[in-house]
Amino acid sequence: SLNAFHKYSDGEDPDEELAAETATYTPLDIDVISNFRKLHRLNIDGAFMNGRYPALFNFPLLEKLRISLCCNFKWELEMLSGFPLLRELNVKYNRFLRGDIGSLNVLKHTLEKVKIFD
């Protein structure tokens, strides 16, 4: 029988307990998104992710990034340096977001709008 539950393949440094609980879920490869180098907008909403996914932080033309309801998605504000043209950042309900708000200085010439909700 086919498993009705899906998740994105565990990233780097996953929560081991969650990984064990979801080991029977059908894994989806989120890294395939990194092939779309000309993306201007990326919206990650409610994705079942566990760990770090560095491949999602290297889009030189990205202008708008929205990440919401990704409870076990680990990332740091410093990773935004992979988006040199980023104009808008919208983050909601992402408890594993870390970093110094000062790291946004690398985007001071492009960043126009920042929303971070917990």
N, C-alpha and C positions, 0 to 999 in steps of 0.2 A: 504494500500500500504506500501511497505517496504521503509524505509529511506535509501537513497543512501550514506549518509554521516556517517562516523565513527570517533570516537575519543577515546582516552583512558579515563577511568573514571577520573574525577577530583581528584587531589591529595590533600594533606594538603595545606592550605593557598592558594587556587586558586584565580585567578583574577576573581572577581565576575561578572564583565561586560562580559568577555569572556564566563564564565560559563552560563550566561543567554542567550547569543547569540547562544550557541551550545547545549542548553538543549534538543532539539529535535533530536540531533545526536544519533546514536546507540553507546552506551558505550561498550568499550572492557576492560577487566580486565588485566592490565599490571602486577599486583602483582603475577600472576600465574608464572611469570618468577622466582620469589624467591624460587620456589620449586626445581629449578635446581641448587643445592648447589655445584655441581662439575664443573661448568662453568669455562673455561680457557680464553674465549674471549667473550666480549659483545660489540655489535655494535648497538647503538641507533641512527638511522638516519632519520630525517624528521618526527619523531613521533609527532602526535597531542596530546600534553600533556599540562596540566594546573595545576601547583602547585608543591609541593614536594612529592617525592615518596621514602621514606626511605627504603622500602623493596628492592630497586634496589642497595643498597650499603652494602650488606652483603654477599659477595661471597669469602670465605677464599682462594680459589684456583685461583682466577681471575688473569691473567697475562697481558691482553691487554684490554683496555677500550677506546672506541671511541664514542663520543657524538657529533652529528652535526645536525644543522638546527632544533633544538628543542626550538623554540622561547619562550615558556612560561613554560619551565621546570626549576624549582627553585632548586638550590643545592649549596652547599658550598664545597670548597676544603677540609675542615676538614673531610668531609664524606668519603674521600678516605681511611681513616684508616680502613675501613671495607674490604679492599683489601690488606692484608699483603704481598702478593706475586706479587703485581703489578709491571710490568716492563715497560709498555708503556702506556702513556696517550695522547690521541689526542682529542682536543676539538675545534670545529669550530662553529662560529655563534650561541652562546648561551648567550644571553644578560642578563640572570638572574643568571649566575655563580657569586658567591661571595666567599670571603675568603682571607686569608693571604697566600701568596705564601710560606711563612715559614712553613706553616702547612704540606708541603710536606716532611719535615724532618722525619716524622714517617716512610717514605718509603725510606730513604736514602741508605739502604742496598740492595734494590731490584730495584728501579726505574732507568732505563737506558735512557729513551727517553720521553720528554715532549714537546708537541706542543699545544699551546693555541692561536687560532686566533679569532679576533672579527670581 
